[in-house]
């Protein structure tokens, strides 16, 4: 009998726990209450509380959540900051003197 492909339960549990912690930290860092975030997301406060405690924020709410708390979705998802690479400008930038 072969093992089913996928993520083992312990890895999933660790990811969910860390994800929920990042959601909570982002909300706290934004200075918003759970009620304010829940209202901005259009959900009940008790539902939102679960997203900070044990159930990861559903994918369809992540973008709006990030806008509300002003946090990067990449950080919320993966817990790492990504380097932002800006496109090269068509116009030369002159040093201000």
Secondary structure by P-SEA (a helix, b strand, c coil): ccccccccaaaaaaaaaaaaaaaaaaaaaacccaaaaaaaacccaaaaaaaaccccccccaaaaaaaaaccccccccccbbbbbbbccccccccccc
